[in-house]
Amino acid sequence: MFEYRQYEIRQAELIREADAQRLANQVRRPRRAAGGSAEHDPEGRVSDRSWRARFARAA
């Protein structure tokens, strides 16, 4: 009986963890979608990829 009760508790914990992960994914999804559109945003990040010239290559 004790093992069955532990099984029920673990099952409830896994369901709570899955719900928390699902909620976190729902929050992240719109942010990722919005981040991709910033490439064509006129007021977005300015990058000419010349930052590599500022750093010396490792020996």
Sequence and secondary structure as in RCSB ss.txt:
>XXXX:A:sequence
MFEYRQYEIRQAELIREADAQRLANQVRRPRRAAGGSAEHDPEGRVSDRSWRARFARAA
>XXXX:A:secstr
 HHHHHHHHHHHHHHHHHHHHHHHHHHHHHHHHHHHGGGG TTS    SGGGGGS    
